[in-house]
Amino acid sequence: MNEDRIKGQWKQLHGKLKARWGKLTEDDLKIADGNAEYLVGKLQERYGIAKDEAQKQIREFDRGL
C-alpha cells in the first residue's frame, strides 16, 4: 500500500472510506488522518476481523483507487 498516496489524498478518500466501511466513525477517520496502521486497528475493532484480513481489505481498497 502506498501510504504517502493515502496521506496526500486523505480528504478525497474520506468519503470513499466511509462508504466502504460504514462502521468507521468520523472521529476514527479524523484521527487516522492517513495513518494506515491506525486504520487497520480500527477495522479490526469495528468489524471484529484479524489484522491480516484488515490489511488485505485496505490493500484491495488501495488497488481500486
Phi and psi restraints in degrees (value plus and minus 20) as a CYANA .aco file:
   2 ASN   PHI    -112.9   -72.9
   2 ASN   PSI      71.8   111.8
   3 GLU   PHI     -84.3   -44.3
   3 GLU   PSI     -53.0   -13.0
   4 ASP   PHI     -81.9   -41.9
   4 ASP   PSI     -60.1   -20.1
   5 ARG   PHI     -84.2   -44.2
   5 ARG   PSI     -62.3   -22.3
   6 ILE   PHI     -84.2   -44.2
   6 ILE   PSI     -65.1   -25.1
   7 LYS   PHI     -81.5   -41.5
   7 LYS   PSI     -61.5   -21.5
   8 GLY   PHI     -87.9   -47.9
   8 GLY   PSI     -47.6    -7.6
   9 GLN   PHI    -131.9   -91.9
   9 GLN   PSI       0.8    40.8
  10 TRP   PHI     -75.3   -35.3
  10 TRP   PSI     -66.3   -26.3
  11 LYS   PHI     -82.6   -42.6
  11 LYS   PSI     -58.9   -18.9
  12 GLN   PHI     -90.7   -50.7
  12 GLN   PSI     -54.3   -14.3
  13 LEU   PHI     -98.1   -58.1
  13 LEU   PSI     -40.8    -0.8
  14 HIS   PHI     -69.6   -29.6
  14 HIS   PSI     -69.6   -29.6
  15 GLY   PHI     -85.9   -45.9
  15 GLY   PSI     -60.4   -20.4
  16 LYS   PHI     -86.1   -46.1
  16 LYS   PSI     -58.7   -18.7
  17 LEU   PHI     -84.1   -44.1
  17 LEU   PSI     -63.4   -23.4
  18 LYS   PHI     -84.9   -44.9
  18 LYS   PSI     -58.0   -18.0
  19 ALA   PHI     -87.6   -47.6
  19 ALA   PSI     -58.9   -18.9
  20 ARG   PHI     -94.1   -54.1
  20 ARG   PSI     -63.2   -23.2
  21 TRP   PHI    -144.7  -104.7
  21 TRP   PSI      60.9   100.9
  22 GLY   PHI     -82.8   -42.8
  22 GLY   PSI     -39.2     0.8
  23 LYS   PHI     -97.5   -57.5
  23 LYS   PSI     -31.6     8.4
  24 LEU   PHI     -94.1   -54.1
  24 LEU   PSI     115.5   155.5
  25 THR   PHI    -108.6   -68.6
  25 THR   PSI     146.2   186.2
  26 GLU   PHI     -78.5   -38.5
  26 GLU   PSI     -60.3   -20.3
  27 ASP   PHI     -83.1   -43.1
  27 ASP   PSI     -61.1   -21.1
  28 ASP   PHI     -75.7   -35.7
  28 ASP   PSI     -67.9   -27.9
  29 LEU   PHI     -90.7   -50.7
  29 LEU   PSI     -55.5   -15.5
  30 LYS   PHI     -86.3   -46.3
  30 LYS   PSI     -63.6   -23.6
  31 ILE   PHI     -89.9   -49.9
  31 ILE   PSI     -59.2   -19.2
  32 ALA   PHI     -78.9   -38.9
  32 ALA   PSI     -65.7   -25.7
  33 ASP   PHI      21.1    61.1
  33 ASP   PSI      26.9    66.9
  34 GLY   PHI      69.6   109.6
  34 GLY   PSI     -20.6    19.4
  35 ASN   PHI    -102.8   -62.8
  35 ASN   PSI      85.9   125.9
  36 ALA   PHI     -83.3   -43.3
  36 ALA   PSI     -58.2   -18.2
  37 GLU   PHI     -85.9   -45.9
  37 GLU   PSI     -59.1   -19.1
  38 TYR   PHI     -83.3   -43.3
  38 TYR   PSI     -63.2   -23.2
  39 LEU   PHI     -81.7   -41.7
  39 LEU   PSI     -61.5   -21.5
  40 VAL   PHI     -78.0   -38.0
  40 VAL   PSI     -66.2   -26.2
  41 GLY   PHI     -81.4   -41.4
  41 GLY   PSI     -61.0   -21.0
  42 LYS   PHI     -89.1   -49.1
  42 LYS   PSI     -56.1   -16.1
  43 LEU   PHI     -83.7   -43.7
  43 LEU   PSI     -61.5   -21.5
  44 GLN   PHI     -79.2   -39.2
  44 GLN   PSI     -67.6   -27.6
  45 GLU   PHI     -85.5   -45.5
  45 GLU   PSI     -70.1   -30.1
  46 ARG   PHI     -92.7   -52.7
  46 ARG   PSI     -53.6   -13.6
  47 TYR   PHI    -128.5   -88.5
  47 TYR   PSI     -24.5    15.5
  48 GLY   PHI      44.1    84.1
  48 GLY   PSI      19.4    59.4
  49 ILE   PHI    -132.5   -92.5
  49 ILE   PSI     141.9   181.9
  50 ALA   PHI     -93.0   -53.0
  50 ALA   PSI     139.2   179.2
  51 LYS   PHI     -78.3   -38.3
  51 LYS   PSI     -64.1   -24.1
  52 ASP   PHI     -78.8   -38.8
  52 ASP   PSI     -62.1   -22.1
  53 GLU   PHI     -87.0   -47.0
  53 GLU   PSI     -61.4   -21.4
  54 ALA   PHI     -82.8   -42.8
  54 ALA   PSI     -62.9   -22.9
  55 GLN   PHI     -83.9   -43.9
  55 GLN   PSI     -59.7   -19.7
  56 LYS   PHI     -81.9   -41.9
  56 LYS   PSI     -64.5   -24.5
  57 GLN   PHI     -83.7   -43.7
  57 GLN   PSI     -59.6   -19.6
  58 ILE   PHI     -88.2   -48.2
  58 ILE   PSI     -60.0   -20.0
  59 ARG   PHI     -80.8   -40.8
  59 ARG   PSI     -63.6   -23.6
  60 GLU   PHI     -83.5   -43.5
  60 GLU   PSI     -60.3   -20.3
  61 PHE   PHI     -80.6   -40.6
  61 PHE   PSI     -65.3   -25.3
  62 ASP   PHI     -82.5   -42.5
  62 ASP   PSI     -61.4   -21.4
  63 ARG   PHI     -85.3   -45.3
  63 ARG   PSI     -50.5   -10.5
  64 GLY   PHI     -99.1   -59.1
  64 GLY   PSI     -24.6    15.4
